[in-house]
Amino acid sequence: MNLHKVRLPLAHAKSSQLLIINVQEKLAKAMYTPHREQMLININRLSQAARILEIPVVLSEHYAKGLGRTLPEITQHLAPEVDAKDRLAFSCCTAPGFEEELERAEERKQIIIVGLESHICVLQTASGLQQWGYQVFVVEDAIASRSSNNRRNAIERLRGGEVIISNAESVAYEWLSDAGHAHFKEVTQLFR
């Protein structure tokens, strides 16, 4: 199946990787509060769903020395082998080793992006991933910026650039595909 030819693409568990960007101590505190709380809840939901469904997770941090490490409430839901990659570049795509990290799961060409900041690192990474040929989803209720205007602008630009804008619950249910899935109850319970 050519993922790019589908008019209304869905996220598939066997094709997806979850990319968590910059959910770090100092940066998370600076985010617009209503979006920050919703973002943290939904990143945790998707992280747990990804672990249950054996979907690879890639964790990226920006300048950890100054902005701190990924929040413990996020890392506690990740598999022990998920290791944060530190970078100075705004786009994860220009960071050393990032492309190789994604290529470890070479059959997984859908990248589900969550994290910070919508209008900087999320946007630039989405653009880079598209250039590499990935089908990019950005989870609207799992991203944030310091201002709601910057977040709104990022979503408009992403949508205009043909990035798929989705939400955490939709992604999780698309990963499951049907109520007969062996992990249906376990995953859907995360959203109750």
C-alpha positions in Angstrom: 0.0 0.0 0.0 1.4 3.4 -0.9 0.6 5.5 2.1 0.9 8.8 0.3 -1.9 8.0 -2.3 -4.6 7.6 0.3 -6.9 10.6 0.4 -7.8 10.3 4.1 -4.8 8.4 5.6 -5.1 6.5 8.9 -2.3 5.7 11.3 -1.4 2.0 11.2 0.2 0.2 14.1 2.6 -1.8 11.9 3.6 1.4 9.9 4.0 3.9 12.8 6.7 5.3 15.0 5.9 7.7 17.8 8.2 10.8 18.0 8.3 12.7 21.3 10.0 16.1 20.9 11.3 18.3 23.7 9.0 17.5 26.6 11.6 18.8 29.0 11.6 20.3 32.5 12.2 24.0 31.8 10.5 24.1 28.4 7.3 22.4 29.5 6.9 24.9 32.4 6.9 27.8 29.9 4.0 26.4 27.8 0.5 27.9 27.6 -1.2 26.2 30.5 -4.4 24.8 29.1 -2.5 23.2 26.2 0.3 22.0 28.4 -1.9 19.9 30.7 -3.8 18.4 27.8 -0.5 17.7 26.0 1.0 15.8 28.9 -2.1 13.7 29.4 -2.2 12.8 25.7 1.5 12.1 25.3 1.2 9.7 28.2 -1.8 8.0 26.6 0.0 7.6 23.3 3.2 6.5 25.0 1.4 3.8 26.9 -0.6 2.7 23.8 2.6 2.5 21.8 4.3 0.3 24.4 1.3 -2.0 24.6 1.1 -2.3 20.8 4.9 -2.5 20.4 5.2 0.7 18.3 8.7 2.1 18.4 9.1 5.4 20.3 11.9 7.9 19.4 12.6 10.5 22.1 14.4 13.8 21.3 15.6 16.6 23.5 16.8 20.1 22.7 19.8 21.4 24.6 19.2 19.2 27.7 22.0 21.0 29.5 20.0 24.2 29.6 16.4 23.0 29.2 16.6 19.9 31.4 15.7 16.3 30.7 12.4 14.8 29.5 9.8 15.0 32.3 9.7 11.9 34.5 5.9 11.6 34.0 6.7 11.0 30.3 9.7 8.7 30.6 8.0 6.5 33.2 5.7 5.1 30.4 8.5 4.4 27.9 10.3 1.1 27.5 13.7 1.0 29.2 15.6 0.9 25.8 14.1 4.3 24.7 17.0 6.7 25.1 16.7 10.5 24.6 18.8 11.9 21.8 20.1 15.4 22.6 20.5 18.0 19.9 21.0 21.7 19.3 19.2 21.9 15.9 15.6 22.9 16.0 14.7 20.2 13.5 15.3 16.6 14.7 16.1 15.8 11.1 19.3 17.8 11.2 20.5 16.1 14.4 23.3 13.5 14.1 22.0 10.0 14.3 18.3 10.9 14.0 17.8 9.4 10.6 19.6 6.2 11.6 17.3 6.0 14.6 14.2 6.1 12.4 15.7 3.7 9.9 16.0 1.0 12.5 12.3 0.4 11.9 12.6 0.9 8.1 9.2 -0.5 7.3 7.5 2.1 9.5 7.0 5.1 7.3 4.4 6.9 9.4 5.8 9.3 12.0 3.3 10.4 14.7 4.7 13.6 16.3 3.9 15.0 19.8 5.7 17.6 21.9 7.2 21.0 21.9 7.2 23.7 20.5 4.5 23.5 17.9 5.8 26.4 15.8 9.5 25.6 16.0 10.8 22.1 16.5 7.6 20.2 15.7 7.0 22.2 12.5 10.6 22.1 11.3 10.8 18.3 12.1 7.6 17.6 10.2 8.9 19.4 7.2 12.2 17.5 7.3 10.4 14.1 7.7 8.2 14.9 4.7 11.3 15.7 2.6 12.7 12.2 3.6 9.5 10.6 2.3 7.7 9.9 5.6 4.0 10.3 6.1 3.7 12.7 9.0 1.0 13.0 11.6 0.9 15.8 14.2 -1.3 15.1 17.2 -3.0 18.4 17.8 -4.0 17.7 21.4 -0.4 16.5 22.2 1.6 19.6 21.1 2.0 23.0 22.7 3.7 26.4 22.4 4.2 29.3 24.8 1.3 31.1 23.1 -1.9 29.8 21.7 -1.4 32.0 18.6 1.9 30.3 17.8 0.3 26.9 18.2 -2.6 27.8 16.0 -0.3 29.2 13.3 1.8 26.1 13.4 -1.3 23.9 13.0 -2.5 26.0 10.0 1.0 25.8 8.4 1.3 22.1 9.0 -2.2 21.4 7.5 -1.4 23.6 4.5 1.8 21.6 4.0 -0.3 18.4 3.9 0.8 17.1 7.3 -2.0 15.0 8.8 -3.5 16.7 11.8 -5.0 14.3 14.2 -5.8 13.8 17.9 -4.5 11.3 20.5 -7.7 9.2 20.7 -8.1 9.0 16.9 -4.5 7.8 16.5 -4.9 5.1 19.2 -8.1 3.8 17.7 -6.6 3.8 14.2 -3.7 1.8 15.7 -6.2 -0.7 17.0 -8.3 -0.8 13.8 -11.1 -2.8 15.4 -12.8 -3.8 18.7 -11.6 -7.4 18.2 -7.9 -6.4 18.7 -6.2 -8.4 21.5 -5.3 -5.1 23.3 -8.5 -3.2 22.6 -9.6 -3.0 26.3 -6.2 -2.1 27.5 -5.7 0.7 25.1 -9.2 2.2 25.1 -9.1 2.2 28.9 -6.3 4.9 28.6 -8.9 7.3 27.2 -11.6 6.9 29.9 
